[in-house]
Amino acid sequence: MGLELKNVSRTFAGKTAVRNITLSAKPGEIIGILGTSGCGKSTLLRAISGLDNEYEGEIAINGQTSKDVHDTTGFIFQEPRLFPWITVLENVIFGLKGKKEEKINLGKRYLESVGLRDCENLYPRQLSGGMAQRVAIARALVTSPEILLLDEPFSALDAFTKMQLQDLLLDIWKEHKTTIVLVTHDIDEATYLCDRIVILRGQPGEIAKELTVDESRPRSRGSNVLAELKTEILESLDLNKAGKELITS
């Protein structure tokens, strides 16, 4: 059944951030939420996760509505948010229930899946930005979430590391078939990763357009199909027009 939003709106101190958002994600689908700054992308993601329950409307996961934090969802933020005083492995298994040995073995397995098998005893201060975000991905996956929510998770990384982690995310998706909702302002990232892209516009943010990415995986970053889709997205956001005005002014 997946994820379904019906007429979701969120207001802060009398100012509406997002308005009347209705969308759905099928199990195993990768949905991108794309838009310029201030259109409510992150606000929407926090509502889906249950971290923010002051919204209006209805959010259902597997047919069940709840405004609490959902056990079936994992969240990856813009920054890793690791605890600096405990090791990489301890960060990954923090909060897990069960026997210690089982938790350790599970944590090691997910660290290996993100390419950090030999880093379990390091501390966050010893990691690069890309390595720290890999730990954050492992921590989100260790609970086996049905839905993985990502809030611009690669935006602070250099271009090469970002591409590596995008491919890592797709490898994880192929293995677990997790439903993914990705908030991003990076059009290339959205077209490369997503099955469908939801474009938010305005303040408050509203759905301006939904686009299906008709390109099988693995995708080429230089694909003509993705290039044409990027042009369509830029036009939907009026960014082509804005760029031309800037050049001629």
URZI-V78067 format. One record per residue. RES is the residue in three letters. PHI is phi in radians with two decimals (none if undefined). OMEGA is omega in whole degrees, 0 to 359 (none if undefined). D_CENTER is the distance of its C-alpha to the mean C-alpha in Angstrom with 2 decimals. Layout:
RES & PHI & OMEGA & D_CENTER
RES & PHI & OMEGA & D_CENTER
This chain:
MET & none & 173 & 19.49
GLY & 1.32 & 187 & 15.70
LEU & -2.06 & 179 & 14.15
GLU & -2.49 & 175 & 16.24
LEU & -1.98 & 179 & 16.39
LYS & -2.24 & 174 & 19.89
ASN & 0.90 & 181 & 21.01
VAL & -1.46 & 177 & 18.56
SER & -2.33 & 178 & 19.74
ARG & -2.46 & 181 & 19.43
THR & -2.12 & 176 & 22.28
PHE & -2.06 & 176 & 22.86
ALA & 0.84 & 177 & 26.57
GLY & 1.47 & 180 & 27.61
LYS & -1.91 & 183 & 25.02
THR & -1.42 & 181 & 22.59
ALA & -1.58 & 175 & 19.00
VAL & -2.33 & 186 & 17.80
ARG & -2.43 & 171 & 20.37
ASN & 0.90 & 179 & 20.86
ILE & -1.53 & 176 & 17.42
THR & -2.20 & 178 & 18.03
LEU & -2.78 & 179 & 15.72
SER & -2.49 & 176 & 15.15
ALA & -2.32 & 177 & 13.22
LYS & -1.36 & 177 & 15.53
PRO & -0.95 & 179 & 15.25
GLY & 1.44 & 180 & 13.68
GLU & -1.53 & 175 & 12.27
ILE & -1.85 & 182 & 9.17
ILE & -1.87 & 175 & 8.65
GLY & -1.80 & 172 & 7.70
ILE & -1.91 & 191 & 8.59
LEU & -2.11 & 176 & 10.74
GLY & 3.06 & 179 & 13.53
THR & -1.32 & 183 & 15.69
SER & -1.06 & 173 & 15.73
GLY & 1.57 & 182 & 16.94
CYS & -1.66 & 172 & 16.03
GLY & 1.62 & 182 & 14.10
LYS & -1.07 & 182 & 10.42
SER & -1.18 & 176 & 9.57
THR & -1.00 & 180 & 12.60
LEU & -1.14 & 181 & 11.45
LEU & -1.14 & 179 & 8.34
ARG & -1.14 & 177 & 10.96
ALA & -1.16 & 179 & 13.34
ILE & -1.06 & 184 & 11.51
SER & -1.27 & 186 & 11.21
GLY & 1.60 & 176 & 14.85
LEU & -1.18 & 175 & 14.66
ASP & -2.22 & 183 & 16.30
ASN & -2.01 & 182 & 18.92
GLU & -1.68 & 181 & 21.03
TYR & -1.49 & 171 & 19.76
GLU & -1.78 & 181 & 22.07
GLY & 1.78 & 187 & 21.60
GLU & -2.39 & 174 & 20.33
ILE & -2.18 & 181 & 17.18
ALA & -2.13 & 174 & 18.01
ILE & -2.05 & 184 & 16.44
ASN & 0.93 & 176 & 18.85
GLY & 1.44 & 182 & 21.34
GLN & -1.92 & 179 & 21.51
THR & -1.67 & 178 & 20.95
SER & -2.85 & 176 & 20.46
LYS & -1.78 & 177 & 19.48
ASP & -1.49 & 173 & 19.30
VAL & -1.10 & 187 & 16.50
HIS & -1.60 & 177 & 15.74
ASP & -1.16 & 184 & 16.74
THR & -1.54 & 181 & 14.89
THR & -2.05 & 171 & 11.33
GLY & -2.08 & 186 & 9.61
PHE & -2.25 & 174 & 7.56
ILE & -2.07 & 186 & 6.58
PHE & -1.56 & 179 & 7.87
GLN & -1.11 & 178 & 9.08
GLU & -2.03 & 188 & 12.09
PRO & -1.10 & 180 & 12.92
ARG & 0.99 & 178 & 15.13
LEU & -1.51 & 175 & 17.52
PHE & -1.37 & 188 & 20.98
PRO & -1.25 & 187 & 23.40
TRP & -1.62 & 177 & 26.41
ILE & -2.18 & 186 & 25.35
THR & -1.28 & 177 & 24.69
VAL & -0.98 & 180 & 21.60
LEU & -1.08 & 179 & 22.53
GLU & -1.11 & 175 & 23.28
ASN & -1.11 & 183 & 19.89
VAL & -1.14 & 185 & 18.25
ILE & -1.69 & 181 & 20.68
PHE & -1.02 & 178 & 21.03
GLY & 1.56 & 178 & 21.43
LEU & -1.22 & 176 & 21.91
LYS & -1.77 & 178 & 25.04
GLY & 2.17 & 180 & 27.71
LYS & -1.22 & 185 & 30.20
LYS & -1.01 & 182 & 29.64
GLU & -1.10 & 179 & 30.36
GLU & -1.14 & 179 & 27.93
LYS & -1.13 & 180 & 25.10
ILE & -1.11 & 180 & 26.04
ASN & -1.10 & 178 & 26.21
LEU & -1.14 & 179 & 22.81
GLY & -1.06 & 179 & 21.28
LYS & -1.10 & 181 & 23.20
ARG & -1.11 & 181 & 22.02
TYR & -1.32 & 173 & 18.32
LEU & -1.12 & 177 & 19.23
GLU & -1.11 & 181 & 21.15
SER & -1.16 & 177 & 18.30
VAL & -1.81 & 174 & 16.36
GLY & 1.40 & 183 & 19.68
LEU & -2.20 & 185 & 20.91
ARG & -1.04 & 185 & 23.81
ASP & -1.71 & 185 & 26.33
CYS & -1.99 & 189 & 24.39
GLU & -1.10 & 183 & 24.46
ASN & -1.69 & 176 & 27.25
LEU & -1.33 & 175 & 25.96
TYR & -1.85 & 184 & 24.90
PRO & -0.91 & 181 & 21.85
ARG & -1.14 & 181 & 24.33
GLN & -1.61 & 185 & 25.24
LEU & -1.80 & 169 & 21.85
SER & -1.31 & 179 & 20.59
GLY & -1.06 & 179 & 17.30
GLY & -1.16 & 178 & 15.84
MET & -1.15 & 179 & 17.47
ALA & -1.09 & 179 & 16.23
GLN & -1.25 & 174 & 12.55
ARG & -1.10 & 177 & 13.65
VAL & -1.08 & 179 & 15.20
ALA & -1.08 & 177 & 12.17
ILE & -1.14 & 178 & 10.50
ALA & -1.06 & 180 & 13.93
ARG & -1.11 & 179 & 14.19
ALA & -1.25 & 185 & 11.18
LEU & -1.48 & 189 & 12.65
VAL & -1.13 & 178 & 16.23
THR & -1.55 & 181 & 16.36
SER & 0.93 & 182 & 15.58
PRO & -1.21 & 175 & 13.03
GLU & -1.34 & 180 & 13.32
ILE & -2.23 & 179 & 9.89
LEU & -1.94 & 182 & 6.79
LEU & -1.85 & 182 & 4.34
LEU & -2.20 & 182 & 1.91
ASP & -1.87 & 181 & 4.58
GLU & 0.79 & 190 & 6.17
PRO & -1.23 & 184 & 6.52
PHE & -1.99 & 189 & 9.36
SER & -1.18 & 182 & 11.09
ALA & -1.59 & 186 & 13.92
LEU & -1.74 & 176 & 14.87
ASP & -1.19 & 188 & 17.69
ALA & -1.04 & 183 & 17.36
PHE & -1.18 & 179 & 18.65
THR & -1.11 & 178 & 16.48
LYS & -1.03 & 180 & 13.34
MET & -1.14 & 177 & 14.68
GLN & -1.05 & 183 & 15.58
LEU & -1.31 & 173 & 12.20
GLN & -1.09 & 178 & 10.79
ASP & -1.18 & 176 & 13.80
LEU & -1.07 & 179 & 13.33
LEU & -1.05 & 179 & 9.98
LEU & -1.17 & 176 & 12.10
ASP & -1.09 & 179 & 14.95
ILE & -1.13 & 179 & 13.26
TRP & -1.08 & 180 & 12.20
LYS & -1.11 & 182 & 15.84
GLU & -1.33 & 189 & 17.26
HIS & -1.84 & 182 & 15.61
LYS & 0.93 & 178 & 14.66
THR & -1.28 & 171 & 11.78
THR & -1.28 & 184 & 10.25
ILE & -2.14 & 171 & 6.56
VAL & -2.07 & 186 & 4.99
LEU & -1.98 & 172 & 2.95
VAL & -1.58 & 181 & 5.00
THR & -2.69 & 169 & 7.42
HIS & -1.95 & 182 & 11.19
ASP & -1.68 & 184 & 11.87
ILE & -1.14 & 179 & 13.63
ASP & -1.08 & 178 & 14.45
GLU & -1.09 & 181 & 10.95
ALA & -1.11 & 182 & 10.22
THR & -1.23 & 181 & 13.61
TYR & -1.30 & 188 & 13.48
LEU & -1.68 & 199 & 10.47
CYS & -1.67 & 170 & 10.44
ASP & -1.45 & 182 & 13.25
ARG & -2.53 & 183 & 13.19
ILE & -2.13 & 177 & 12.27
VAL & -1.81 & 183 & 12.91
ILE & -1.72 & 175 & 14.56
LEU & -1.73 & 177 & 15.19
ARG & -2.46 & 171 & 18.39
GLY & 1.58 & 175 & 20.78
GLN & -2.38 & 13 & 21.32
PRO & -1.31 & 179 & 20.76
GLY & -1.24 & 176 & 17.83
GLU & -2.36 & 179 & 18.71
ILE & -1.25 & 180 & 17.61
ALA & -1.64 & 185 & 19.67
LYS & -2.91 & 170 & 18.89
GLU & -2.15 & 182 & 17.08
LEU & -2.21 & 174 & 17.35
THR & -1.68 & 180 & 17.43
VAL & -1.60 & 183 & 17.04
ASP & -1.55 & 179 & 20.38
GLU & -2.50 & 182 & 20.14
SER & -1.24 & 177 & 20.39
ARG & -1.75 & 2 & 18.75
PRO & -1.30 & 182 & 19.32
ARG & -1.69 & 173 & 18.93
SER & -1.61 & 181 & 20.84
ARG & -1.13 & 179 & 19.24
GLY & -1.72 & 183 & 22.63
SER & -1.05 & 176 & 22.85
ASN & -1.12 & 179 & 24.91
VAL & -1.09 & 180 & 22.85
LEU & -1.18 & 178 & 19.67
ALA & -1.13 & 178 & 21.95
GLU & -1.15 & 178 & 23.37
LEU & -1.16 & 178 & 20.07
LYS & -1.08 & 178 & 19.11
THR & -1.06 & 179 & 22.51
GLU & -1.10 & 179 & 21.99
ILE & -1.16 & 178 & 18.75
LEU & -1.02 & 178 & 20.68
GLU & -1.18 & 178 & 23.50
SER & -1.13 & 179 & 21.49
LEU & -1.62 & 183 & 20.38
ASP & 1.07 & 182 & 23.98
LEU & -1.42 & 174 & 22.95
ASN & -1.05 & 180 & 25.56
LYS & -1.09 & 181 & 28.15
ALA & -1.11 & 180 & 27.15
GLY & -1.15 & 180 & 27.39
LYS & -1.16 & 179 & 30.80
GLU & -1.12 & 180 & 32.05
LEU & -1.14 & 182 & 31.13
ILE & -1.18 & 185 & 32.98
THR & -1.54 & 183 & 36.04
SER & -1.47 & none & 36.35
